[in-house]
Amino acid sequence: MGKEIFRFYRDNSIAVWNGTPMAGSSAISEFYKKMPTTKHLIDSIDCHPIQLGNDASKTMLVTVVGKVIYAGADKMRPFNQNFILSQEEGGGRNYYVASDCFRLVS
C-alpha cells in the first residue's frame, strides 16, 4: 500500500477491511503498513456524485471491482472496494477518503 497512504485519510475517516473496522488516519495508515505487498487487477471502476442530507459539499461514491494477490499467496482473489470521497474543507479540488470498505469475495 505504501507509506504515504495516510495522506488520503483524515482523523474523521473510517475504514472496514474485510470486516475489521478502524477509524482515523493514524489507525488506517498503521493497518495498511502491516499489509503484505499486493498486486491488483482492476475489472471496473464506477464513480457517482452523491449528496448527503443538506450538505452542499461535493461527495463521490467510488466502487472498484477486481482481483488481488498477496505476497506469498498462490492465486488471485476477487474483491470489491467502495470509497466515499469528500471534498476538503474550504472546497477546491482536493478530496479525502471519508469511508473505505474493502471486502474479499469468496
N, C-alpha and C positions, 0 to 999 in steps of 0.2 A: 504493500500500500504506500509505502514511502513515509519518510519522517516529516513531511510537510502537510500531512492530511489535516492537521488541526486548523489550518488556515481556512478551511471550508466550513467549519463549525463555530458556533458561539456558545456562551455559557448557558443560553436557554435552549440549545439544540437537544434533541432526543434521538436515540437510535435503538433499534432492536435488530440484533444479528441472530437469525435462526432461533428466535425465542429468548435470547439473552438481552435484557433491557439495560440501557445505560443513559446517563444524562450529563450534559455539559461537555464542552470541548476537550477538557483535560481527560476525562474518563474515556471518551470516544477515541481520542488520539492514542492513549495508552493501550486500549484494546486492540486497535489496528496495528500498532507497533509490534505486538506479540504474534500477529498472524504470520503464517509461513508465506513464502513467495508464491504468487499465483500467476496464472495465465488465463485470460478471459477471451472468449469468442462471443461477440455480441450478435444476436439474431435480430433484435429490433429495439428501437428507442422511440418512445412516443412522449410528446410534451403538450400540455394544455394549460392555459391560464385559468386560475380559479379565484373566486372572491370569497373570503371568509367573513361572514357577518357584514357589519357596516364598514369594515376596514377597506379603505380605498387603495391601499398599497398593492403593488403587483405581487402576486404569488403564483407559482407554477408547480404543476404536478408532472414529474418526470418518471416514466416507467421504463425499465430496462429488462430485457429478457435475453438469456444467453446460456452459455456453459462456462464452467470454471474448472481448472485443475490446480490442486495444491501441491507444492513441492513434496516429493515422496509418495504421492498418490499414483495409482496405475490407470485411472480413467477420469474423463471429464464428467462433471455432474451438472445437470440443468439448475438454473436459479432464476428468480425474479427479484428485482430491487426497485423500490419506489422511494422517490425523494420528493419532499416538499421544499422548494426553494423560495425563500422570502427576500424581498428587497431590503437592502441595508437601510438603517435609519437615515433619514435625510434624502432618500430617493436615489436618483442617479442610476447607473447601470450595474451596480455591484449587488450581488445576491449571495446568500449563505444557505447552508443546508439546515433547515429548521427541523426536519424529520427525515430519518433514513431507516427504511425497513427492508432487510435482506432476508431471503428465505431460500434455502436449498430445496429443490423439488425432487421427490422420490422418483 
